[in-house]
Amino acid sequence: MVASFGNVRRTMQDMRQTLAPSLHNEAVTDYVELVLAEALNNVVEHSGCAESGELIHLEIMLDDRDVRCQIRDCGAPWPELRNPGRFPDPLEGDAPEGGFGWPLIHTLTRELRYERVLGENRLTLVLPRQVQ
């Protein structure tokens, strides 16, 4: 998909229609949508892909245990993702508008891996196929 917020929204709608019947679990579909929408919107907002009309590639694979997703783009390298920090504390001064995305992604994923390979960002997210 070409990097834009509108295309992220359309991709999430397509993902729900395609993936939901295979997952047989609306809560898992919701988790996958939430995590992917946040990650893809971060690519659009911060990578520079939107300004240059770059493509973002999304691949989703299912196995018995996991939903494995990989996002690839040729935008600017991502900042260090190993330490997501903590959720902002709304009681400490003014409530922040942002800063919840990466902690949320880390909380909902079983595995999160970022690599920069030959000028390409590769973000792999693994979510469980079962949620409580």
mmCIF file of the C-alpha atoms, coordinates in Angstrom:
data_MODEL
# 
_entry.id   MODEL 
# 
loop_
_atom_site.group_PDB 
_atom_site.id 
_atom_site.type_symbol 
_atom_site.label_atom_id 
_atom_site.label_alt_id 
_atom_site.label_comp_id 
_atom_site.label_asym_id 
_atom_site.label_entity_id 
_atom_site.label_seq_id 
_atom_site.pdbx_PDB_ins_code 
_atom_site.Cartn_x 
_atom_site.Cartn_y 
_atom_site.Cartn_z 
_atom_site.occupancy 
_atom_site.B_iso_or_equiv 
_atom_site.pdbx_formal_charge 
_atom_site.auth_seq_id 
_atom_site.auth_comp_id 
_atom_site.auth_asym_id 
_atom_site.auth_atom_id 
_atom_site.pdbx_PDB_model_num 
ATOM 1   C CA . MET A 1 1   ? 0.000   0.000   0.000  1.00 0.00 ? 1   MET A CA 1 
ATOM 2   C CA . VAL A 1 2   ? 1.115   3.580   -0.571 1.00 0.00 ? 2   VAL A CA 1 
ATOM 3   C CA . ALA A 1 3   ? 1.880   5.195   2.783  1.00 0.00 ? 3   ALA A CA 1 
ATOM 4   C CA . SER A 1 4   ? -1.110  7.266   3.925  1.00 0.00 ? 4   SER A CA 1 
ATOM 5   C CA . PHE A 1 5   ? -3.484  7.282   6.876  1.00 0.00 ? 5   PHE A CA 1 
ATOM 6   C CA . GLY A 1 6   ? -6.415  6.617   4.528  1.00 0.00 ? 6   GLY A CA 1 
ATOM 7   C CA . ASN A 1 7   ? -4.683  3.537   3.130  1.00 0.00 ? 7   ASN A CA 1 
ATOM 8   C CA . VAL A 1 8   ? -3.976  2.266   6.647  1.00 0.00 ? 8   VAL A CA 1 
ATOM 9   C CA . ARG A 1 9   ? -7.693  2.569   7.411  1.00 0.00 ? 9   ARG A CA 1 
ATOM 10  C CA . ARG A 1 10  ? -8.647  0.726   4.177  1.00 0.00 ? 10  ARG A CA 1 
ATOM 11  C CA . THR A 1 11  ? -6.027  -1.968  4.831  1.00 0.00 ? 11  THR A CA 1 
ATOM 12  C CA . MET A 1 12  ? -7.437  -2.564  8.317  1.00 0.00 ? 12  MET A CA 1 
ATOM 13  C CA . GLN A 1 13  ? -10.940 -2.919  6.872  1.00 0.00 ? 13  GLN A CA 1 
ATOM 14  C CA . ASP A 1 14  ? -9.643  -5.426  4.290  1.00 0.00 ? 14  ASP A CA 1 
ATOM 15  C CA . MET A 1 15  ? -7.678  -7.262  6.984  1.00 0.00 ? 15  MET A CA 1 
ATOM 16  C CA . ARG A 1 16  ? -10.802 -7.678  9.139  1.00 0.00 ? 16  ARG A CA 1 
ATOM 17  C CA . GLN A 1 17  ? -12.815 -9.100  6.229  1.00 0.00 ? 17  GLN A CA 1 
ATOM 18  C CA . THR A 1 18  ? -10.040 -11.481 5.205  1.00 0.00 ? 18  THR A CA 1 
ATOM 19  C CA . LEU A 1 19  ? -8.664  -12.554 8.576  1.00 0.00 ? 19  LEU A CA 1 
ATOM 20  C CA . ALA A 1 20  ? -11.739 -12.705 10.838 1.00 0.00 ? 20  ALA A CA 1 
ATOM 21  C CA . PRO A 1 21  ? -13.216 -15.895 9.336  1.00 0.00 ? 21  PRO A CA 1 
ATOM 22  C CA . SER A 1 22  ? -9.886  -17.724 9.806  1.00 0.00 ? 22  SER A CA 1 
ATOM 23  C CA . LEU A 1 23  ? -9.399  -16.560 13.398 1.00 0.00 ? 23  LEU A CA 1 
ATOM 24  C CA . HIS A 1 24  ? -12.900 -17.469 14.618 1.00 0.00 ? 24  HIS A CA 1 
ATOM 25  C CA . ASN A 1 25  ? -12.327 -14.996 17.467 1.00 0.00 ? 25  ASN A CA 1 
ATOM 26  C CA . GLU A 1 26  ? -13.398 -11.359 17.272 1.00 0.00 ? 26  GLU A CA 1 
ATOM 27  C CA . ALA A 1 27  ? -11.236 -10.364 20.244 1.00 0.00 ? 27  ALA A CA 1 
ATOM 28  C CA . VAL A 1 28  ? -8.094  -11.599 18.465 1.00 0.00 ? 28  VAL A CA 1 
ATOM 29  C CA . THR A 1 29  ? -9.153  -9.786  15.294 1.00 0.00 ? 29  THR A CA 1 
ATOM 30  C CA . ASP A 1 30  ? -9.583  -6.614  17.384 1.00 0.00 ? 30  ASP A CA 1 
ATOM 31  C CA . TYR A 1 31  ? -6.107  -7.047  18.930 1.00 0.00 ? 31  TYR A CA 1 
ATOM 32  C CA . VAL A 1 32  ? -4.495  -7.594  15.531 1.00 0.00 ? 32  VAL A CA 1 
ATOM 33  C CA . GLU A 1 33  ? -6.249  -4.541  14.111 1.00 0.00 ? 33  GLU A CA 1 
ATOM 34  C CA . LEU A 1 34  ? -5.283  -2.350  17.064 1.00 0.00 ? 34  LEU A CA 1 
ATOM 35  C CA . VAL A 1 35  ? -1.609  -3.358  16.956 1.00 0.00 ? 35  VAL A CA 1 
ATOM 36  C CA . LEU A 1 36  ? -1.277  -3.155  13.169 1.00 0.00 ? 36  LEU A CA 1 
ATOM 37  C CA . ALA A 1 37  ? -3.118  0.156   12.901 1.00 0.00 ? 37  ALA A CA 1 
ATOM 38  C CA . GLU A 1 38  ? -0.849  1.694   15.536 1.00 0.00 ? 38  GLU A CA 1 
ATOM 39  C CA . ALA A 1 39  ? 2.327   0.334   13.934 1.00 0.00 ? 39  ALA A CA 1 
ATOM 40  C CA . LEU A 1 40  ? 1.298   1.271   10.377 1.00 0.00 ? 40  LEU A CA 1 
ATOM 41  C CA . ASN A 1 41  ? 0.202   4.761   11.427 1.00 0.00 ? 41  ASN A CA 1 
ATOM 42  C CA . ASN A 1 42  ? 3.619   5.216   13.072 1.00 0.00 ? 42  ASN A CA 1 
ATOM 43  C CA . VAL A 1 43  ? 5.282   4.305   9.763  1.00 0.00 ? 43  VAL A CA 1 
ATOM 44  C CA . VAL A 1 44  ? 3.113   6.827   7.912  1.00 0.00 ? 44  VAL A CA 1 
ATOM 45  C CA . GLU A 1 45  ? 3.701   9.549   10.502 1.00 0.00 ? 45  GLU A CA 1 
ATOM 46  C CA . HIS A 1 46  ? 7.398   9.125   11.288 1.00 0.00 ? 46  HIS A CA 1 
ATOM 47  C CA . SER A 1 47  ? 9.228   7.294   8.482  1.00 0.00 ? 47  SER A CA 1 
ATOM 48  C CA . GLY A 1 48  ? 8.972   9.866   5.709  1.00 0.00 ? 48  GLY A CA 1 
ATOM 49  C CA . CYS A 1 49  ? 7.250   7.300   3.473  1.00 0.00 ? 49  CYS A CA 1 
ATOM 50  C CA . ALA A 1 50  ? 4.087   9.377   3.109  1.00 0.00 ? 50  ALA A CA 1 
ATOM 51  C CA . GLU A 1 51  ? 5.948   12.437  1.803  1.00 0.00 ? 51  GLU A CA 1 
ATOM 52  C CA . SER A 1 52  ? 7.828   10.409  -0.809 1.00 0.00 ? 52  SER A CA 1 
ATOM 53  C CA . GLY A 1 53  ? 4.928   8.131   -1.828 1.00 0.00 ? 53  GLY A CA 1 
ATOM 54  C CA . GLU A 1 54  ? 6.788   5.023   -0.651 1.00 0.00 ? 54  GLU A CA 1 
ATOM 55  C CA . LEU A 1 55  ? 5.120   1.673   -0.260 1.00 0.00 ? 55  LEU A CA 1 
ATOM 56  C CA . ILE A 1 56  ? 4.512   -0.115  3.017  1.00 0.00 ? 56  ILE A CA 1 
ATOM 57  C CA . HIS A 1 57  ? 4.346   -3.898  2.761  1.00 0.00 ? 57  HIS A CA 1 
ATOM 58  C CA . LEU A 1 58  ? 2.250   -5.941  5.194  1.00 0.00 ? 58  LEU A CA 1 
ATOM 59  C CA . GLU A 1 59  ? 2.312   -9.710  5.439  1.00 0.00 ? 59  GLU A CA 1 
ATOM 60  C CA . ILE A 1 60  ? 0.136   -11.696 7.863  1.00 0.00 ? 60  ILE A CA 1 
ATOM 61  C CA . MET A 1 61  ? 0.682   -15.395 8.516  1.00 0.00 ? 61  MET A CA 1 
ATOM 62  C CA . LEU A 1 62  ? -1.367  -17.684 10.737 1.00 0.00 ? 62  LEU A CA 1 
ATOM 63  C CA . ASP A 1 63  ? -0.322  -20.869 12.458 1.00 0.00 ? 63  ASP A CA 1 
ATOM 64  C CA . ASP A 1 64  ? -1.996  -22.893 15.203 1.00 0.00 ? 64  ASP A CA 1 
ATOM 65  C CA . ARG A 1 65  ? -0.619  -20.694 17.980 1.00 0.00 ? 65  ARG A CA 1 
ATOM 66  C CA . ASP A 1 66  ? 0.173   -17.246 16.569 1.00 0.00 ? 66  ASP A CA 1 
ATOM 67  C CA . VAL A 1 67  ? -0.698  -14.454 14.190 1.00 0.00 ? 67  VAL A CA 1 
ATOM 68  C CA . ARG A 1 68  ? 2.631   -13.342 12.696 1.00 0.00 ? 68  ARG A CA 1 
ATOM 69  C CA . CYS A 1 69  ? 2.755   -9.962  11.001 1.00 0.00 ? 69  CYS A CA 1 
ATOM 70  C CA . GLN A 1 70  ? 5.616   -8.273  9.213  1.00 0.00 ? 70  GLN A CA 1 
ATOM 71  C CA . ILE A 1 71  ? 5.655   -4.626  8.166  1.00 0.00 ? 71  ILE A CA 1 
ATOM 72  C CA . ARG A 1 72  ? 8.373   -3.516  5.737  1.00 0.00 ? 72  ARG A CA 1 
ATOM 73  C CA . ASP A 1 73  ? 9.158   -0.021  4.509  1.00 0.00 ? 73  ASP A CA 1 
ATOM 74  C CA . CYS A 1 74  ? 12.087  1.892   3.025  1.00 0.00 ? 74  CYS A CA 1 
ATOM 75  C CA . GLY A 1 75  ? 11.657  4.960   5.222  1.00 0.00 ? 75  GLY A CA 1 
ATOM 76  C CA . ALA A 1 76  ? 14.024  6.414   7.780  1.00 0.00 ? 76  ALA A CA 1 
ATOM 77  C CA . PRO A 1 77  ? 15.475  3.972   10.326 1.00 0.00 ? 77  PRO A CA 1 
ATOM 78  C CA . TRP A 1 78  ? 13.269  3.500   13.364 1.00 0.00 ? 78  TRP A CA 1 
ATOM 79  C CA . PRO A 1 79  ? 14.454  4.490   16.831 1.00 0.00 ? 79  PRO A CA 1 
ATOM 80  C CA . GLU A 1 80  ? 15.547  1.802   19.264 1.00 0.00 ? 80  GLU A CA 1 
ATOM 81  C CA . LEU A 1 81  ? 12.476  -0.319  20.079 1.00 0.00 ? 81  LEU A CA 1 
ATOM 82  C CA . ARG A 1 82  ? 13.855  -2.674  22.723 1.00 0.00 ? 82  ARG A CA 1 
ATOM 83  C CA . ASN A 1 83  ? 12.836  -0.437  25.606 1.00 0.00 ? 83  ASN A CA 1 
ATOM 84  C CA . PRO A 1 84  ? 9.313   0.873   25.035 1.00 0.00 ? 84  PRO A CA 1 
ATOM 85  C CA . GLY A 1 85  ? 9.373   2.960   28.163 1.00 0.00 ? 85  GLY A CA 1 
ATOM 86  C CA . ARG A 1 86  ? 6.316   3.219   30.330 1.00 0.00 ? 86  ARG A CA 1 
ATOM 87  C CA . PHE A 1 87  ? 2.818   4.415   29.694 1.00 0.00 ? 87  PHE A CA 1 
ATOM 88  C CA . PRO A 1 88  ? 2.583   8.164   30.285 1.00 0.00 ? 88  PRO A CA 1 
ATOM 89  C CA . ASP A 1 89  ? 1.029   8.970   33.666 1.00 0.00 ? 89  ASP A CA 1 
ATOM 90  C CA . PRO A 1 90  ? -1.956  11.271  33.067 1.00 0.00 ? 90  PRO A CA 1 
ATOM 91  C CA . LEU A 1 91  ? -1.799  12.322  36.725 1.00 0.00 ? 91  LEU A CA 1 
ATOM 92  C CA . GLU A 1 92  ? 1.652   13.876  36.198 1.00 0.00 ? 92  GLU A CA 1 
ATOM 93  C CA . GLY A 1 93  ? 0.711   17.291  34.837 1.00 0.00 ? 93  GLY A CA 1 
ATOM 94  C CA . ASP A 1 94  ? -1.275  17.647  31.650 1.00 0.00 ? 94  ASP A CA 1 
ATOM 95  C CA . ALA A 1 95  ? -2.524  14.395  30.130 1.00 0.00 ? 95  ALA A CA 1 
ATOM 96  C CA . PRO A 1 96  ? -0.421  13.640  27.055 1.00 0.00 ? 96  PRO A CA 1 
ATOM 97  C CA . GLU A 1 97  ? -2.015  13.288  23.619 1.00 0.00 ? 97  GLU A CA 1 
ATOM 98  C CA . GLY A 1 98  ? 0.398   10.591  22.541 1.00 0.00 ? 98  GLY A CA 1 
ATOM 99  C CA . GLY A 1 99  ? 3.066   8.286   23.795 1.00 0.00 ? 99  GLY A CA 1 
ATOM 100 C CA . PHE A 1 100 ? 0.801   5.278   24.317 1.00 0.00 ? 100 PHE A CA 1 
ATOM 101 C CA . GLY A 1 101 ? 1.476   3.445   21.045 1.00 0.00 ? 101 GLY A CA 1 
ATOM 102 C CA . TRP A 1 102 ? 4.688   1.519   21.649 1.00 0.00 ? 102 TRP A CA 1 
ATOM 103 C CA . PRO A 1 103 ? 3.863   0.515   25.231 1.00 0.00 ? 103 PRO A CA 1 
ATOM 104 C CA . LEU A 1 104 ? 0.483   -0.705  23.952 1.00 0.00 ? 104 LEU A CA 1 
ATOM 105 C CA . ILE A 1 105 ? 2.086   -2.676  21.102 1.00 0.00 ? 105 ILE A CA 1 
ATOM 106 C CA . HIS A 1 106 ? 4.609   -4.242  23.495 1.00 0.00 ? 106 HIS A CA 1 
ATOM 107 C CA . THR A 1 107 ? 1.831   -5.176  25.912 1.00 0.00 ? 107 THR A CA 1 
ATOM 108 C CA . LEU A 1 108 ? -0.331  -6.885  23.286 1.00 0.00 ? 108 LEU A CA 1 
ATOM 109 C CA . THR A 1 109 ? 2.366   -8.759  21.357 1.00 0.00 ? 109 THR A CA 1 
ATOM 110 C CA . ARG A 1 110 ? 4.035   -12.016 22.284 1.00 0.00 ? 110 ARG A CA 1 
ATOM 111 C CA . GLU A 1 111 ? 7.115   -11.026 20.290 1.00 0.00 ? 111 GLU A CA 1 
ATOM 112 C CA . LEU A 1 112 ? 8.295   -7.783  18.717 1.00 0.00 ? 112 LEU A CA 1 
ATOM 113 C CA . ARG A 1 113 ? 11.402  -7.551  16.578 1.00 0.00 ? 113 ARG A CA 1 
ATOM 114 C CA . TYR A 1 114 ? 12.799  -4.679  14.526 1.00 0.00 ? 114 TYR A CA 1 
ATOM 115 C CA . GLU A 1 115 ? 15.583  -5.024  11.979 1.00 0.00 ? 115 GLU A CA 1 
ATOM 116 C CA . ARG A 1 116 ? 17.112  -2.684  9.444  1.00 0.00 ? 116 ARG A CA 1 
ATOM 117 C CA . VAL A 1 117 ? 18.220  -4.772  6.453  1.00 0.00 ? 117 VAL A CA 1 
ATOM 118 C CA . LEU A 1 118 ? 19.671  -3.297  3.252  1.00 0.00 ? 118 LEU A CA 1 
ATOM 119 C CA . GLY A 1 119 ? 17.914  0.044   3.743  1.00 0.00 ? 119 GLY A CA 1 
ATOM 120 C CA . GLU A 1 120 ? 14.603  -1.563  4.675  1.00 0.00 ? 120 GLU A CA 1 
ATOM 121 C CA . ASN A 1 121 ? 12.806  -1.429  8.023  1.00 0.00 ? 121 ASN A CA 1 
ATOM 122 C CA . ARG A 1 122 ? 11.354  -4.788  9.056  1.00 0.00 ? 122 ARG A CA 1 
ATOM 123 C CA . LEU A 1 123 ? 9.032   -4.930  12.028 1.00 0.00 ? 123 LEU A CA 1 
ATOM 124 C CA . THR A 1 124 ? 7.833   -8.394  13.040 1.00 0.00 ? 124 THR A CA 1 
ATOM 125 C CA . LEU A 1 125 ? 4.928   -8.646  15.468 1.00 0.00 ? 125 LEU A CA 1 
ATOM 126 C CA . VAL A 1 126 ? 3.635   -11.915 16.895 1.00 0.00 ? 126 VAL A CA 1 
ATOM 127 C CA . LEU A 1 127 ? 0.247   -11.984 18.593 1.00 0.00 ? 127 LEU A CA 1 
ATOM 128 C CA . PRO A 1 128 ? -1.414  -14.956 20.261 1.00 0.00 ? 128 PRO A CA 1 
ATOM 129 C CA . ARG A 1 129 ? -4.370  -16.545 18.449 1.00 0.00 ? 129 ARG A CA 1 
ATOM 130 C CA . GLN A 1 130 ? -6.179  -16.900 21.761 1.00 0.00 ? 130 GLN A CA 1 
ATOM 131 C CA . VAL A 1 131 ? -6.949  -14.076 24.187 1.00 0.00 ? 131 VAL A CA 1 
ATOM 132 C CA . GLN A 1 132 ? -8.913  -14.073 27.434 1.00 0.00 ? 132 GLN A CA 1 
# 
